[in-house]
Amino acid sequence: MRLWSIHPKYLDAKGLVALWREALLAQNVLLDRTKGYKHHPQLLRFQQCEAPATAIGCYLGFVADEADRRGYRFNREKIVMHGACALMPVHTGQLSYEFTHLLGKLKHRAPDRYKVLESLQEIETHPLFKAIAGDVEAWEVIPTAAP
């Protein structure tokens, strides 16, 4: 599960659809509608919110907005909780990590998109987040290189 902190506009079509599906799964976890994924690190920041289900609903709404902008139609009726959400903080180190991670995926999966994004200097956050100074988030699972 990857709930991107970077703006969904950077994702290719496959990535945007995957984000929608994974965020819907996250919504089900936060609403206690599934047995699995309850302790997934990507959910921690939502679980720490005052209203986790509303926060993931806001997150999904912004993903659907990006889909609309591209001419896709994600079913907004699947978003359970609606409402206003306060911006959630995300460290600039996390944004850099995620953007590099995305570039690695795009290099093979969508080389044209990779070429457009590879020289980008300023990374926008997903609209639910506000960038603050800091390293990669403590909840991020960074794979270790094999010896």
N, C-alpha and C positions, 0 to 999 in steps of 0.2 A: 504494500500500500504506500502510495506517495501522494501526500496532500501538499502540492507545491505552494511555496511562499512567494515565488516569483509570479509575475502577471501571466495569466493564461494565454495572452496574445503571443507569447513566445513558443507555445507548443504547436507541433504539427497536428494534423487532423487525428491521427492515431493517438497521440498523447492527450489531446483534448477529450476525446471519447473515453479514454482510460481514466482520466481525472474525474469525469462525470460519474463513471461507474464506481470508482473507488471512494469518492465522496458520498455517494448514495449508501455504500456499504458502511462507511463511517457513521452516517446518520443512523442507520439501523443499530449499530453498536451503541451509540450514545443514547438511543431510545430503548436500549435493553431488549432488542428484538432478535438478537442472535447470540449464540453461545461462544463463538470464536472472536478473535481479534480484540477482546476487551482490554488487553494490556499492551496493545500495539503502540510503540513510541510515537508514531505520527499523531496519535489521538490525544496525547498528554496536554498539549496547549489548549485544546478544546475542552477537555475534562476539567481544566483549571478555571474555566470561565464561570461566571455567575449563572449563565443560562447556556449550557453546552449545545443543546438541541437548536436553540435559536442561532447560535454562532455558526453551526455547520449549515443551517438553513441559509444564512446570509452568504456563506462561502459558496454554496451551491447556486444561489441566485446570481452571483457574479460570474460563475462559470457558464451558466445559461445565457447571460448577457453576451459573453464572448461568442458563444455558439450562434446566437441571433445575429451578431455582427458579421459572421461568416456565412450566413444563410442556412445554417443548420437549425433543426428544431428539436431541442431537448424538452422532454415533458416536465414542465414546471409543476404539474400536479403531484409529482413524486416528492417535492420539497414539503416536508411535514410542518415545520415551524417557520413562521415569517415574523418579521419585526425588525426594529432598529437594533443595530449592534455597534458597540464601541469598537474603535480600532484596536487590534491586538498587536503587541510589539513583536518584532522579529529582528534578530541581529543581522547586521550587514555581512558578517562572516557566513551566516547561514545562506543568505541570498547568493553570495559568491559561490559557495559550495554547490548549491542547487543549480545555478546557471552553468557551472562547469560540468556538472553531472548531465544536464540536459544536452549540452553541446556534444558530449561523448555519445549520447544516444542518436542525436541528429546527424552526426558525421557519417554514420552507417545507414540510418533509416531514411533520412531526408537531406541529402547533401546540399541541395539548393538552399534550403532553409538554414542549414549550418553556415553556408557561405555568407548569408545575409547577417547572421547574428554573431559570428565569431569575433568581429572587431568592435562590438558594442561595448561602450565604456560605462554607461550608467544603466543599472538594472532597476526596472520598476517592480514594485511589489504587487502581489494580488491585492485588489482594492480593500480587502478586509484588514490588511496589515499595515503597520507603520514601521519603517526601518529605524532602528536605533543602533548605536555603535556597539560592537561586540563580536565575539568569535562565533564559530559554529554552535548551534544550540546543543545543550547537554543531552537532549533526547535523540538527536540524530545518530543513526547507526552508520558508521563509516567502515566500509569493508577494509580489512587489512590485506596487504599484498602477500601473496604466497612466497615463502622463502625460496 
